[in-house]
């Protein structure tokens, strides 16, 4: 063999790839067995679990191989660029694609789980450029409606991320959240403290509501908005620590909560979602958890509280709940857990490991008790001065909660 063989780039690339394979094989042979992570449930065993933490999404590498090994084998000069989430807020899932507003790079990321693409939407430029995307909603056609609190408009994009139009100029003063039905676009205006109704197609102003005769149910620092399958709207009210349910004529159907750090109370409620069963999910940034309520306001469960190695939230902000369950997440589901719905929670903390936490709500079919768990019950403590802890039937305990503070979106 002469040295002229090494002047062939393809030959050199193949040689480097084979050498890399050999090195990686030797390294893997020397390494010990890979640690198998135990599933994280809420509440934890031996109580009956209702929620399983599946995984966290922090950057594009969670579904892509961006290693040096890939670059050597494929012939790339350098590994793929990794895209990292910085301050994610509003989130939604549609047809296997996650859409998430990131308020630092001021974009909406389009995360295609099947196609393994993690990219900023193409329409975020020129007249479609975002300044502070906070929350978003999706209609039945897959169109995105993004509340931009600095442009004071709702930006409309196709499901592929192409810019369509901007609506609300001269009408909206600080849009922070949207909801949509077949005819109307509902925009939560934080400055005017009302829900403004626009025509979904044209963006024309129709009416507004949210100011009632009952001052206790007025909108004060409203932040989050969602719509249930029956057409009712739900608002998180930071100023009063309440969740308010309204019909589309502006009548208050119910309200619950108050400012506080006990279960059923909120320090800074932000994201909100309602599932197919009518359960209400409220993200509390201050108490750093998600609380689930029944349709009649009974507290069912709390999850995501700080202190866990995996599954905790860190200054949570947005939430999405859906019956859609992409195949990508099935690899994380415990064999004894039957999934009913998917939950995604965004966090704006600095730890970098839980920008988007993915959970599943469902039913645990395994054994709740193990032989090691059969210990004598601890002596009862006097808890007469503490409020009762509401739980889902069969749940014996609810994780403790912590508190913190964060400003409302600007």
N, C-alpha and C positions, 0 to 999 in steps of 0.2 A: 504493500500500500504506500502510495506517495502522498506527500502533504497537499498535493493539488486537490484531493478529494474534499478537504475542509474549506475550500474556497466556494463550494456549492452551498448557498444559504439553506436550501431544503435539507441537505445532508446534515448540516450543522444543527438545524432546528430539531431534526429527528434524534440526533445524538444527545442533545441537551434534554429532550423529553424523556428518553430512555434512562439517562442518568438520574433525572429527577424521580422517576418511578422507582428506581432502585434505592435511592436515598430515603424516600418516603416509606418504602416497604420495610427498610431496616429500622427506621424510627418507630413505625407502628409496631414492629415486632418487639422492640425494647419497652414500649409503653405498657402500662398495666391496663386492665379491663376498664372500659368506659363506664363512668358512673351513671347508674340508672336513677333518674329523678323520680321521687315519689309524687303521686298526684296530690294536688292541693284542692281541698273541698271546703265549701262554706255551707253550713257549719262543719267543722272537722269531725272525723270519726272519733268516738263511737256514736255520735249523734247521726241522725239520718241526713245525709248530704242532699242539697238541692241545687248547688252550683259548683261546677268544676272550673278552676282556672286552667286554660289551655296553653297559651303562649303569649309572649310580648313581641311587639313590632317596634323596632327602634330605628332601623335603617334598611336600605335596599338589600343588604347582604342576607337578610333573614330568609330569602327564597332564591338567592343567586349565589353561584360559586365565583367569588371575586378573588380567589387565592392566586398566589404566584404560580402554583402548580398549573392552574388553568391557563395562565398566560403562556407558560412554556409549551404545554401540549398543543394549544390552539395556534401558537405562532404569534400571538399578540406581543407588541413591544412592551406593554405595561398592563397591569390588571385593570378591570373596569373601575370607573369612578364610583365611589360609594355615596349615596344620597342619604343624609341623616335628617330625621325629624327634630325640630328645635322647640317649637311652642304650638303643638297641635291643639285644635279646639273642636269645631264642629266636625261630625263624621257621619257617613252614610254608606250603605252597601247596596249594590244593585247589579244583579246578574254576574256575580263573581268578581266584581270590581269594587274596591274600597276607595271612597273619595274622602279626603281629609283636608280641612283648612289648616294651614300653618301660618301663624301670625308674625313670624320673624322674617322668613324670606318672602312673605306676603304672596302666597300662591296656594293653589289647590293641587294636592298630589293625587294622581290617578294610579292606584295600585292594582294591577291586573294579576290576580292570583293564578289563573290558568296560563296566561301568556307569559307570566314571570317578568312583568314590566313594572317599574317603579319610576314614575316621571311626573314632572310638572305639566299641567294641562297646557296644550299648545296655544290656546286662545288668550293666555295671560300675557298680552303684549299690545302695544298701541292703544286703540280705543277700548280694547278688552282688558287692559292692564289693571291688576288689583292693587289696592293700597293697604287695606286691612280686612282681609276676609275672616269673618268670625264664625258664622254658622251657615249651613246649607240644607236644602231639601231637594227631593227628586220627585218628579211627577210620573204618571204611568207610562209615559213615552220615553222615560230615561233622561229627560232634560233637567239640568242642574240650575238651581236658583240660589245664588250666593249673596249673603248679606255682607256688604262692605261698609264698615262703620266710619271710614274716612272719606270715601267717595260719596257717601250718603246716597247710595244707589244699590239696587239689587242687580247683580251681574248674571246674565243668563248664558249658559253654555250647553252644547250637545253632550251626550254621554261620552263621546270621543274626546271632548275637551275643546271643541271649536267654539269661538265666541259667536253669539247670536245677536244680543242686544243688551243695553243697559236700560233699566226702568226706575222711575221714582225721583228723577231730578226735579227739584223744586217742590217735591211732595214730602220726601223723607228727610228727617233731620239727623237721626242716628239709628239706622237699621242694625239690629243685632241678631235677629233670627228670622227664619221664614218657615211657612207651612203652605201646602198647596193642595187644592182639590181639582176637579175637572174644569171648573170655571174660574175660580178665584185664586189669587196669590195673597196670602196673609203675611204682613210684615210687622214684626214687633219693633216699635220705635221707642228707644230708651229715653230720648230727650223729651218727646211729647207725651210719653207714658200712655200710649194707646196702641191698639192693633189697627193698622191701616189696611184696607182691602183694596186691591188693584185687580183689574182684569188680567187674567193669566196670559192672554195672547197679546193684547195691545199695551198693557201696563197702565191703562187709564185709571185714574182715581175713582173709586165707587163710594166708599164711606169709611168711617172709623168708629171704634168702640173701645171700652175699657175703663171709662170713668163712670162710676156708679154712685148712687145716692148713699150707699154704705161706705163710709170712708175706710173701714177696715179691710175692704176688698178692692180698693183702688190699686192701680199699678204704681208701685214706688220702686224705682231702680229695677225695672223688669229686665231679665237677661235671657232666659230660655223660653222656647216656644215649641210645641209639638201638636199634632192632630191625631186623634184616634180614628178607628175604622167607622165609628158612628158620626163623625164630623165635628165632635167637640174639640175645643182648643184648651191647652193647658199652658200656664205661664208660671215660671219661677220668679218670685218677687224678693229680691235681695233686701229691699228696704224694710219689709215686714217679716221676712223669714217664712213666707207662706207659698203654698202652691194653690193656684186659682184655676178652676175649671169654668169655662164659659161656652155658651152656644154662639152661633155665628151672628146672632142679633145683639150680642153683648150682655146677655143675662148671666149672672153668676149662678152656676149650678151647685158648686160646693167649693169650699176652701179649707185648707188644713195646714197645721204647722205653726211655729212661732220661732223667734230668735232664741237659740239656746244650744246646749251641747248634750242634752239627754236624747235618748232614742225617740224618734218622732219629731225632733226639733232640728232646726237648721241654723248654721252660722252664716253660710254664704251659698245658698242653693243656686246652681247654674244649669247644667244640662238636664233635660227631662225627656223621657220616652214612655210610651204606653204600648204594651204588647197585645197580641191577639186575644189573650185571656182577660184583658182589661186591667192588668196589673200596672201600677205606676212606678217608674224608676226615677229617683231623684238623686242627682250628683250634688254632694255637698263639699265644696272646696275647702271651707273652713274646718269642718270635722273630718275631712279626708276619708270619705267613704261613699258608698252608694246605698240608699235605703229603698226597699221595695214595699209598696203599699197595695192593698186590695182596692178594688173599685170603690168600696165604701169607706176608704181611708184607714183601714186597719193596718198597722205595721206588721209586715210578714218576715222580713229578713234584712240584715245588714251585711255587706261584704266589701272587701277591698281595703279594710282598715290597715294602718301602718304597722310595721313590726315583723312582717313575714319575709322570708328569704325570697319567695316568689308569690306573686298574686296581689301584692299591695298596690294601691294607687298613690300618686305623689302630686298633690295639688290638682286633683281631677277637674275636668272642665266639661267635656262633651260626652254624649252617649248615644248609641244606636242599638236597637233591639229588633231582631228579624227572625222569621222562620226559615229564611234562606240559609243553607249551611254548605258552603263550598267544600269540595273534596279535600282541599289543602289542609283543612283543620282536623280532619278525621284521624290523622296520625297521632294527635295529642289526646284523644278521648280515651279514658279508662274503659277497659273491657266490661266493667260492671255498671257503666253509666249510660243511660238512654237519653239522648239529647232531644230536647223539645224546641229550644230557641237559642240563638246566638246573641251574645252581648259584647259590644265593643266600647271601651271607655278610654278616652284620651286624658293624658296628664301633662301638666306644664312644669313639673319640677325639674331639678337640675341633675338628678342622678343618672339619667340617660338610659335606664334599663326598662322603663315601663311607659314609654311614650304612648303606645296603644296597648292596652291589656285586652286580651280576648278570653271570654268566659262562655260557658254553656250552662243553661238552666235546664233541668230535667229531673230524671228519677234514678236513684241508685238502687241497683238490684242485687248487690253483694251483701255479705254479712256485716251487720253494724258492730257486732261485738266480737272481740278476740279473747282467747283464754287469758292473755296477760291483762286484759281490761277488766276482768272480773275481780275487782278489789272492793273491800268494804266501803260503803259511801262515806264521804267526809261528814264531820259533825255540822249540823245546820247552823248558819249564822243568822243573826238578827238583821233582816233587811227591811224592817218596817218603815224606815225613814227614806228608802229608795223607791223610785217609781217601778211599777211592775214592768216586766220586759215582754212585750207581745212577740209571739213567734208563729211560724207556720205550724200547723198540726203535725206532731211527730218530732219537731225540732226541740231539743232540750236546752240549747243555749245559743246565744248570739255573741259574736266576737265583740270585744271592747272597742271603743272608738277613741280617737285622739282628735285634737283640734289644732287649727292653724288659721292663717288669714291670708287673703289675697285680694287685690283690688278688682273691681268689675272691669270688663273690657272697655278700652277707650278707642 
